[in-house]
Amino acid sequence: MKASTWNSTAAPARILLVDDNKMGLMARKSVLEEFGYSITTAAEGAEAFDCFRHGSFDLIVTDYKMPKMDGLEFIRQVRELAAQTPIILLSGYVEALGLVESNTGADVVISKNANEVPHLIRSVHRLLRRNAPKKPAASQRAAPLAAAAGRKRV
């Protein structure tokens, strides 16, 4: 996947990235920044929730297992304030705990493994496209102009 797929004419999407593992946090941040995203990081759920309440984010990527507030509690609190915010949950325990979208509140659940990065990038792109404002089709934009051009001025 090429990093040049991001449209540089638009403002970069703002992503809140949450993980208590500093190395994993920095690695994911670097990958997402290569695709042109603006990344804010937090090392645990309560800090992330504070960032979320005081910031504006297009998407959240959170780890599951964190001290004080785990990813599920963080997702629950985010959903109470902004139910439509797309959320990706990452965990090394996806299969062991049976974590899926329907029981976590996340839009996507990704297992931390060798395939994590490509899955993360595809999921981020898909969720951000899904929530992007829709532009009218060219024929819909042209119709009002054609109608206006056809009217006579008095």
Secondary structure, DSSP 8 states (H G I E B T S, - for coil): --GGGS-TTS---EEEEE-S-HHHHHHHHHHHHHTT-EEEEESSHHHHHHHHHHS--SEEEEES--SSS-HHHHHHHHHHH-TTS-EEEEETTHHHHT--HHHH--SEEEESSTTHHHHHHHHHHHHHHHHS-----HHHHHHHHHHHHHS---
